[in-house]
Amino acid sequence: MRALMLALALTLATPIDAAFAQRAEQQQRQSFGVDVERIVSPGGIEAWLVSDSTVPIIVMRAYWRGGSAIEDANMIGVTGVMTDMMGEGAGPYDANAWKERLEELNMSVGFSAGWDGLGMGLTTLSENADAAFEMARLSLHEPRFDAAPLERIKRQIMVGIRARETNPGYLANEALDNALYPNHVYARRTSREGVNAITIAGMRERHRALFNRATLRITIVGDIDAAAAGAAVDRIFSALPQGSAPPEPADASFNPPTPLIVRDLPQPQSLILFAGPGIQDEDPDWIPLAVANYILGGGGFSSRLMTEVRENRGLVYGIGVGPSVREHVAMIRGSAQTENGNVAEALEVTRAEMRRFYEQGATQAEVNDAITYLTGSFALDLDSNSKIASVVHGYQVAGRSIDYINRRNDLIRAVTLADVNRVIRRLYNPDDYTFVVVGQPEGLAPAN
């Protein structure tokens, strides 16, 4: 979720309506930013609210600290299975009746698990809000955890475990994690033994341990006012115990970089992944990093890597680079895909362009272009209630101030060429990067 921190925005684009009053409101909001309000429910639960009646839709996001990284080593995967099962029936509704009821209400509600936290998402028409909030309450507090859907989900996971051995993305990420931080929990993978060990009792234990008020963060966007939003928050979340923040793993420590790892996989194309140490999103260089990364590999066809490796030489189908942030590790990660015969040259050109970037830095023109794009394109990231909720909620979870969404473009505009070049020399030395290739690249020997 913290990857959302690259979403920078100043204005809110509301849907166009024929009525002059709505157009005037839209112009005002574009001028003054997104109106994010801190509310506290009657039961004392805080939430962030963006109230906008333009579209009769309400979107809610919630987040709790604690995820797959703190699972018992003998039951890896239980947190993800638990959140999946929360969409397989609750209260009086079994799995089929639950899904039928969601369709009747034209709504969605679901839970997800990441390495560092749990998420909840709710979307409903405002006319069905009361019934939708009740479904969310049932899903959170009264999940059934029935045996039949659990066995189905476990069978699906087993199929995925078998299939991943021929999945280049899985193999590349596994090799990269094992090279960089092999003993950290982020390098763990679900196993057949772990899946078989997942029980209903284990899911209920995870549910009790992770869902509480201590780390709860809530964002609501759409056709609802503060009073109704506060009532909805209490209806869904007030029965949660106060609890406390869960334990956290240690920060990951990187091994020395490995210049090249090759994993053999019979196929006509190869996948390339590469990664080096990054920074957390609270680092003072985070904003300059967004500009620097756009120039090197985050700007699509405007980036240096795309120009040199794809456009000028035709060596890859596409190539990109970007920050990857978890609570206890931060990286700069890149990827590309190409035919086996082009891999060696693609790696050579990629490293050479990264070295030129590292040694010579960016130009003022590149910085200006990046800032123009990064500040000018964000209305597109806020053109629906769902997108607004995702961006605002990401800032809330990351600990940003409530007005951050309206200050972010000014922070981008304040970035100087010196800022960008400082970050480049800090983070883009190609000698600090580990490269992984999965496929049958010509002229590159596979690792033992």
Protein Blocks (a to p, Z undefined) as FASTA:
>chain_A
ZZmmmpccfbdcddddfblklmmmmmmmmmnopaddddddfkopacdddddfkbacdddd
dddehifklgcfklghjlmmmmmmmmnoghjbcfklmmmmmmmnopaddddddfkbccdd
ddddfklmmmmmmmmmmmmmmcgkiaklmmmmmmmmmmmmmmmmmgmklmmmmmmmmmmm
mmbmklpccdfklmmmpcfklmmmmmmmmncfklgccddedjddfklmmmmmmmmmmmpc
fbjadddddddddddddfbacdddddfbdcdddddddddfkbfklmmmmmmmmmmmmnoj
mbmklmmmmmmnopafbdcddddddfkbccddddddddfklmmmmmmmmmmmmmmmmmno
pafklmmmmmmmmmmmmmmmmmcfklmmmmmmmmmmnopafklmmmmmmmmmmpcfklmm
mmmmmmmcfklpccddedjdehiacdZZ
